[in-house]
């Protein structure tokens, strides 16, 4: 699911640029599951500023969870780090 989500993002964002991806573990219902944490930049349409997207997803049974943080790519480093930390800390109890 996570790989498909990365591919869908790459196809739907203009001027897509992957900033990195990493396999991490998230807790879903007390179980640790591997998923892809990734960051990318691009535009939703030609007339808007470049945004940075930070995303991860997880699947348990028939349920999928997607966490997405976004901001202007030119946002200050402190804000970008807070968004990354928030997305990375996702878990379902």
C-alpha positions as CSV (number, residue, x, y, z in Angstrom):
1,X,0.0,0.0,0.0
2,X,2.8,2.4,1.0
3,X,4.6,1.9,-2.3
4,X,1.4,2.5,-4.3
5,X,0.8,5.7,-2.4
6,X,4.3,7.0,-3.2
7,X,3.7,6.2,-6.9
8,X,0.3,7.9,-6.9
9,X,1.8,11.0,-5.3
10,X,4.6,11.1,-7.9
11,X,2.0,10.9,-10.7
12,X,-0.4,13.6,-9.3
13,X,2.1,16.3,-8.3
14,X,3.6,18.7,-10.9
15,X,7.4,19.1,-10.8
16,X,7.5,16.2,-8.4
17,X,10.8,15.7,-6.6
18,X,11.4,13.0,-4.1
19,X,13.4,14.3,-1.1
20,X,13.8,10.9,0.5
21,X,12.1,7.8,1.8
22,X,12.8,5.4,4.6
23,X,11.3,2.2,5.9
24,X,10.1,2.8,9.5
25,X,7.9,1.0,12.0
26,X,4.6,2.3,13.3
27,X,2.3,0.9,16.0
28,X,-1.1,-0.1,14.9
29,X,-3.3,-1.7,17.5
30,X,-0.2,-2.5,19.6
31,X,1.6,-4.2,16.7
32,X,4.7,-2.7,15.0
33,X,4.3,-2.6,11.2
34,X,6.8,-1.6,8.6
35,X,5.8,1.3,6.2
36,X,7.5,3.9,4.1
37,X,8.0,7.4,5.4
38,X,8.6,9.7,2.5
39,X,9.0,13.4,1.7
40,X,8.6,15.1,-1.6
41,X,8.1,18.5,-3.2
42,X,6.0,19.7,-6.0
43,X,3.0,21.8,-7.1
44,X,-0.6,20.9,-6.9
45,X,-1.2,23.1,-10.0
46,X,1.1,25.4,-12.1
47,X,-0.1,28.6,-10.5
48,X,0.7,27.7,-6.8
49,X,3.9,27.7,-4.8
50,X,6.0,24.6,-4.3
51,X,4.9,22.6,-1.3
52,X,6.7,19.9,0.8
53,X,4.8,16.8,1.5
54,X,5.6,14.5,4.4
55,X,3.7,11.2,4.4
56,X,3.3,7.7,5.8
57,X,0.6,5.1,5.7
58,X,-0.2,1.8,7.4
59,X,-2.7,-1.0,6.8
60,X,-4.4,-3.2,9.4
61,X,-6.9,-5.7,8.1
62,X,-9.3,-3.8,5.8
63,X,-8.4,-0.4,7.3
64,X,-5.8,2.0,5.9
65,X,-4.4,5.0,7.7
66,X,-2.7,7.8,5.9
67,X,-0.9,10.7,7.6
68,X,0.1,13.7,5.5
69,X,1.8,16.9,6.5
70,X,2.4,19.7,4.1
71,X,3.7,23.2,4.0
72,X,5.3,25.6,1.6
73,X,8.7,24.2,0.7
74,X,10.3,27.6,1.7
75,X,9.0,27.3,5.2
76,X,11.5,27.7,8.0
77,X,13.5,24.6,9.2
78,X,11.8,24.5,12.6
79,X,8.4,24.2,11.1
80,X,9.5,21.5,8.6
81,X,11.0,19.5,11.5
82,X,7.9,19.8,13.6
83,X,5.8,18.5,10.7
84,X,8.2,15.6,10.2
85,X,8.2,14.7,13.9
86,X,4.4,14.8,14.0
87,X,4.0,12.5,11.0
88,X,6.7,10.1,12.3
89,X,5.0,9.8,15.7
90,X,1.8,8.5,14.3
91,X,0.3,5.4,16.0
92,X,-3.1,3.8,16.4
93,X,-4.0,2.4,19.8
